[in-house]
Amino acid sequence: MTDTYDWNDLALQAESGQLLPVKGSELRGESAAQSCRGALLQATGADTMEEAKHIALGRPRLDSQSSISVTWKVRASAQLDDIVDDIARREGRTRSALIRDAVAEYARTHQAV
């Protein structure tokens, strides 16, 4: 399928108010909201709005004071990995959250005062 639209030209027309909606296709109120929710679910492939929101917005910041976070890469034995996965699953948390909290607890108890 060949795309024959000049998307830049269409964008300019839309931004300048030159494009008009197809008669009878305008949505307002709850029908507009439903249509937008459906489009968001379809675009993200999500089953719920909460899942779509998570996909569309990405991961939340770890620290509300900073927009910077770092990624650590560590090696672990398969046995430790299984244990961490079991604990995370049992607690309804992600592996990352469990490891982050464990390191934070260790750091608090071993921090030089």
MOKA-V947566 format. One record per backbone hydrogen bond with DSSP energy under -1.0 kcal/mol. CO is the residue of the C=O (numbers start at 1). NH is the residue of the N-H. If there is no record, write none. Layout:
BEGIN
CO	NH
CO	NH
END
This chain:
BEGIN
5	7
6	10
7	11
8	12
9	13
10	14
11	15
12	16
13	18
14	17
22	25
29	33
30	34
31	35
32	36
33	37
34	38
35	39
36	40
37	41
38	42
39	43
40	44
41	45
48	52
49	53
50	54
51	55
52	56
53	57
54	58
63	66
77	81
78	82
79	83
80	84
81	85
82	86
83	87
84	88
85	89
86	90
87	91
88	93
94	98
95	99
96	100
97	101
98	102
99	103
100	104
101	105
102	106
103	107
104	108
105	109
106	110
END
